[in-house]
Amino acid sequence: MNALVKVLVLCCFSIGAWANEVPLEKVNVATDAVTISRGAEDLMNDCHSCHTLKYIRYRDLVAFGIDKQKVDAWRGDQAMDSPLLGQFSDADAMQSFGIVPPDLSLMVKARDGGSSYVYSYLLAYHNSPDGVLENPVYPATKMPDALGIASATDAAQRTEIQGRARDIVSFLTWAADPHDAERKRLGYYVLGYLIVLTTLLYFVKNQIWGRLK
């Protein structure tokens, strides 16, 4: 029994140490249309060949404010109501990578750390002393270094890649909840309505109880 307890304690400490080995880089997610549009373009150029966003449709991009001509170029002959499907079928992906690339629609919400996790993951690629491409944020990853951060040695180039990663994460954050801004605006109206209604009911209550006195 004591041996089992020791093993469990050791495992807990090991898990904690492993979780703290790679601290996530904090990222300030942008919510403006310009940044999110840039992120959408970077994602379509660098990630969409493999990854799908099945909960986002091309019509959603246009409704958000992304240039329709760009969206038309991305969708090709697909309908406006089509989801953003990757260019690889599941069978082709399995043959090429041995795994189906995950859908990115809810990736920001699906990972502990959210947007910071995705941002850190995109920028964590590096070449080991043996020349092997590694990513300590998710060592089991099959994805190549899409943004080229591992081969970027110039400071200006790395800064540019960091900016692109932030734009992509901003877009993915929007994609995970495209109605977030609309819901918050509606929330202000609802709160205002409740405040006015509560005030009116308060005066009505005073009038009713005043008569009873």
N, C-alpha and C positions, 0 to 999 in steps of 0.2 A: 504493500500500500504506500509506504513512504517513498519507495523507488518511483512509483507511478506519479506521485505528487511532484517529485523532483523533475521528472521528465516534462510534466505539464508546465511547471514554472519555467523551465529552460526553454520550452517551445514558445511560451508567451514572450519572454525576453527576446528570443530570436526573431519573432515576428515583428516586435516593436523596433528592434534594431534595423531589420530589413526595410521597414516602412520609412525609417528616418534616413536611410542611406542616400536617397535621391530626393532632396527637398524640391518642391515644385516652385517654379518661378511665377510670381504673381503677375497678372496681366490686367490692365485696365481695359475692359471691353467697351468698345465704342458702340453707340446706338444711332449715330447719324447715317443718313442715306448714302452719303458719299463713301464712307468707309465700308459699309456693308456691301455696296455695289462693287467696290474694289475687291473685297473678299470673295464675292460671288464669282467674279472674273478669274481670280487666282485659283479658286477651287475648280472651276470648270476647266481651266487649262492644265492644272497639275494633278488633280485628284479624280475628276469625273470619269476618266477612262476606265477606272477600276471600281470606284465607289458609287453607290446609289444613294439618293435621298428620296425614298419612296413616299414620304409624307408631304413633300413639297412639289407643287406643280408649276409649270412654266407660267401659268396665269398668276400665281402668287407673286412671282418675281416682278411681273409687270405692274400688278396692283400695288406692290411696295414702292415702286418708282424707278426700277431699273429700266434702262433704255430698251424699248421694244425691239429695235433693230438688233441689239446684242442678243436679246432673248431669242429672237427668230433665228439668228445664226447658230445659237447653241442647240435649239430644238430640231433644226433641219426640217424633215417632213413629218415630224411628230405633231400631234394635236396640242393645242394650248393647254388642254386639261390633262395632258400626260404627265406622270411623275418624272422626276429627274433620274432616269435609269442609267446605270453604268453601261459602258460600251462592251464589257465582257459578259457573256452569259455565265450562269453558275457552273456549267460543265466546262467551259473554256477556262474559267478562273481556277477550278480545281485541277485542271490539267497543267496550267501554267505555274500556279503558286502552291498547289496542294491544299488550298483553303479558299473559301469564298470571302472576299473582302467585306467587312461589316458595313451595314447601312449607316450613314452619317447623320440621318435626320435628328436623332435624339442622343447623339454621342456625347454632347456636353452635359446632358442630364444623367447619362448612364454611368459616368465615371466619377469616383470620389475625387474631389478637387475641381470638378466641373471644367470651366474654361481654362483655368490654370493648368490642369492636367493635360488638356489637348495642346495648349501652347508649349508646355515643357516638353511634351512628347515630340512635337515637330522640330524642336531645336536641340534635342538631346543626342542626335546622331553624331557619331565620331568614329574615326578609324583607330582600331587597337594597334599596339606596336607590331602585331603580326599582319597588319593590313586588312583586318576583318572589320566590316561595318557593324557597329554595335549601337544599341539604344538602351541605356540603363533604366529609363522610365518604364519600358515594357520589353524586357530582354527577349521574349518569345516572338516578337513581331516578325512578320514576313514582308512588311512593306519596305520598299527602298527609300532612300533619302530624297523625298520628292522635291524639297526646296533647295537641296544642295548645300546644307549648312556644314556638313563634314568636310567638304573640299574648299570651303571659303576661308581663306587666311587673311585677306585684306579686311581691315576694320570697317571700312565703308560698305563693303559687300555684305559683311555679317549684319551690320545695322539695317541694310535694305531687306535682308532675309527676315530679320526679326520683325520688321514692319509688315512684311507680307504675311508672316505667321499670325500677327495680331489681327490683320484684316480678315484672314480666313476664320480665325476663332470668333471674331465679331459676327461674321456671317453665320457660322454654325450656331452661335448663341441665339441669333434671331430665328434661324430655321427650327431650333428646338421648341420655340414658342413664338410663332410669327404674330400672334394676336396680343402679345404682352402689352405693348403700348396702347392699343385700343382698349384693352381691359382696364388699364390704369386710368385712362381718360374717363371711361364710363364709371369707374369707381368714384371719381371726384363728383360727378353729377349725382350719383346715388347718395353719397354722403351729404351733399348740399340739400338734396330733397328730404333726407331724413332729418336734418337739422331744422329746416323750415317746418316740416310736419310736426316735429316734437314741440317746437315753439308754439305753433297754433293750438295743438292739443293742450299744452300747458295753460294757455289763456282760456280755452274752453272749459277746462277743468276748474279754473279759478272762478269763472262766472257761475258754473253749476253749483259748486260748493258754497259760493257766496250767497246764493239765494236760500240755501238750506239753513244758513245761520240766521 
